[in-house]
Amino acid sequence: MHLELWYLINGLAVILVIVLLAPISFDIRGGYFQELHLQGRICWAGGLAGLEVVHSQGKTDVVLGLLCLKIPVSSDKSKTKTRKKTKSHKQHAKSAPHFSTIINRRTFSAVKASVNKLKRAMHLDIDVSGTYGFDDPSLTGNVMAILSAFLWNCNTINLCPDFTGTAADIEGKARGYFIPLHIGIIIVLFLLARPIRDIWWPMIRRPKKRKEAVQYA
């Protein structure tokens, strides 16, 4: 019985190592003008398994590929309710001041360093162009500042801000490949970095006190 369990554990470990070390490639193309259109393909282990997604005119088609087989997974024609999105957007807007308190130079530097590591690990080849804008010109300016800080050395991304009002006309494509284990290590190191750890560690350490404070408020 113990020998069978040992073989089972070893077999699962080997499968896990293969999954984590097999490369995953991706090729995504799409854009947004009044509505989203997207076509993407993700392949694992050189095409042993894959996933194809096509979204156009409010319809999403998903096809699962396994060896030489193609299996349709779903075809979703339903559209999300705008009312729920509006409410959730307002809720996020209300929580924005609280979120802004954790944004500082240290967290920004940690996020920027991890984004650069992810970009190199994913061997990312990206080409995006278009215009964007929001009702609030200050929000458009803040987004422009963030994009400039993260994409200052990327000449294949050309997004122009429009301060006159809401605008979204973006086209682009992205492709590359990565090793899942490498990406996992980068994410773990990012979460363990001190500026990021200072954000989530107090939430885990004192969850009961928060619940009690909400109940008696």
C-alpha positions in Angstrom: 0.0 0.0 0.0 2.8 2.4 0.9 4.7 1.5 -2.3 1.6 2.2 -4.4 1.2 5.6 -2.7 4.9 6.4 -3.3 4.5 5.6 -7.0 1.4 7.8 -7.2 3.1 10.7 -5.5 6.1 10.4 -7.8 3.8 10.2 -10.9 1.9 13.3 -9.9 5.2 15.1 -9.2 6.5 14.2 -12.7 3.3 15.4 -14.3 3.4 18.6 -12.3 7.0 19.2 -13.4 6.1 18.6 -17.0 3.2 21.0 -16.9 5.3 23.7 -15.2 8.3 23.4 -17.6 6.4 22.9 -20.9 6.3 26.2 -22.8 3.1 28.0 -23.5 2.8 30.2 -26.6 0.1 32.8 -27.4 -1.0 34.9 -30.3 -3.6 37.5 -29.6 -5.1 40.1 -32.1 -7.9 42.5 -31.6 -9.1 46.0 -30.9 -11.9 48.2 -29.5 -14.0 50.7 -31.3 -17.6 51.0 -29.9 -17.3 47.2 -29.2 -14.6 44.7 -28.6 -13.3 42.3 -31.2 -10.7 39.7 -30.3 -9.1 36.6 -31.7 -6.6 34.6 -29.7 -4.8 31.3 -29.6 -2.9 29.7 -26.7 -0.9 26.5 -27.2 0.8 24.3 -24.6 3.8 22.1 -25.3 4.1 23.0 -28.9 0.5 22.4 -29.8 -0.3 19.2 -27.7 -3.1 21.2 -26.2 -4.5 24.6 -27.0 -7.4 27.1 -26.7 -8.8 29.3 -29.4 -11.1 32.3 -28.5 -12.9 34.5 -30.9 -15.1 37.4 -29.7 -17.0 39.5 -32.3 -20.3 41.3 -32.3 -21.1 40.4 -28.8 -20.5 36.7 -29.4 -17.8 34.6 -28.0 -16.7 31.2 -29.4 -14.2 29.0 -27.5 -12.6 25.9 -29.1 -10.4 23.5 -27.1 -7.7 21.7 -29.1 -6.2 18.4 -28.0 -3.6 16.8 -30.3 -5.4 16.9 -33.7 -8.9 17.2 -32.2 -10.9 20.4 -31.9 -13.7 20.5 -29.4 -16.1 23.5 -29.2 -16.5 24.4 -25.6 -19.0 27.2 -25.7 -20.7 29.8 -27.8 -21.9 32.7 -25.7 -24.2 35.3 -27.3 -25.4 36.9 -24.1 -24.4 40.4 -23.3 -23.5 41.7 -19.9 -25.8 44.0 -18.2 -24.7 47.6 -18.3 -26.5 48.5 -15.0 -24.4 46.0 -13.0 -21.2 47.4 -14.6 -22.2 50.9 -13.8 -22.9 50.0 -10.2 -19.6 48.2 -9.8 -17.8 51.1 -11.4 -19.3 53.5 -8.9 -18.4 51.2 -6.1 -14.8 51.1 -7.3 -14.8 54.8 -7.6 -15.9 55.2 -4.0 -13.1 52.9 -2.8 -10.5 54.8 -4.9 -9.3 57.1 -2.1 -8.6 54.1 0.2 -6.7 52.4 -2.6 -4.7 55.5 -3.3 -3.3 55.4 0.2 -1.2 52.3 -0.6 0.2 53.8 -3.8 3.7 55.2 -3.2 7.1 55.3 -4.8 8.2 52.0 -3.3 5.1 50.0 -4.5 5.3 51.7 -7.9 9.0 50.7 -8.2 8.2 47.1 -7.2 5.3 46.8 -9.7 7.4 48.3 -12.5 10.4 46.0 -11.8 8.0 42.9 -11.8 6.3 44.1 -15.1 9.7 44.3 -16.8 10.6 40.8 -15.6 7.3 39.4 -16.8 7.9 41.1 -20.2 11.3 39.5 -20.6 10.1 36.1 -19.3 7.2 36.1 -21.8 9.4 37.0 -24.7 6.6 39.5 -25.5 6.3 40.9 -29.0 3.6 43.6 -28.9 2.3 46.2 -31.3 -0.6 48.5 -30.1 -1.8 51.9 -31.4 -4.8 54.1 -31.0 -6.4 56.8 -28.9 -8.0 56.8 -25.5 -9.8 59.3 -23.2 -12.1 59.7 -20.2 -14.8 62.1 -19.2 -12.4 63.5 -16.5 -9.3 65.0 -18.2 -7.3 64.5 -15.0 -8.0 60.7 -15.2 -6.8 60.7 -18.8 -3.6 62.5 -17.6 -3.0 60.0 -14.8 -3.4 57.1 -17.2 -0.9 58.8 -19.6 1.6 59.2 -16.8 1.3 55.6 -15.7 1.7 54.3 -19.3 4.7 56.6 -19.9 6.4 55.3 -16.8 5.9 51.7 -17.7 6.3 51.9 -21.4 9.0 54.5 -21.8 11.4 52.1 -23.6 8.7 50.4 -25.7 8.5 52.0 -29.2 5.8 49.5 -30.4 3.1 50.9 -28.2 1.7 54.2 -29.5 -1.4 55.2 -27.4 -2.4 58.9 -27.7 -4.5 60.6 -25.0 -7.6 62.5 -26.0 -8.5 65.2 -23.4 -11.6 66.4 -25.1 -13.8 63.5 -23.8 -14.5 59.8 -23.8 -12.6 58.0 -26.6 -11.5 54.5 -27.3 -10.1 53.4 -30.7 -7.4 50.9 -30.1 -5.9 48.1 -32.3 -3.1 45.8 -31.5 -1.5 42.4 -31.4 0.6 40.5 -29.0 2.5 37.2 -29.2 5.2 35.3 -27.3 5.9 32.3 -25.1 6.7 31.6 -21.5 7.6 28.9 -19.0 4.8 28.6 -16.3 7.3 27.9 -13.5 9.3 31.0 -14.4 6.2 33.2 -14.3 5.2 31.6 -11.0 8.5 32.4 -9.4 8.3 36.1 -10.6 4.8 36.4 -9.1 5.8 34.9 -5.8 8.9 37.1 -5.5 6.7 40.1 -6.3 4.2 39.2 -3.6 7.0 38.7 -1.1 8.7 42.0 -1.8 8.5 44.3 1.2 6.3 47.1 -0.3 3.8 44.5 -1.6 3.9 42.4 1.5 3.1 45.4 3.7 -0.2 45.6 1.8 -1.5 42.1 2.0 0.1 40.8 5.2 -2.0 43.0 7.6 -5.2 41.9 5.8 -4.3 38.2 6.5 -3.0 38.9 10.0 -6.1 40.7 11.4 -9.2 39.6 9.5 -11.3 39.0 12.6 -10.8 42.5 13.9 -12.0 44.0 10.6 -15.1 41.9 10.7 -15.9 42.9 14.2 -15.4 46.6 13.4 -17.8 46.4 10.5 -20.4 44.6 12.7 -20.3 47.2 15.4 -20.1 50.2 13.1 
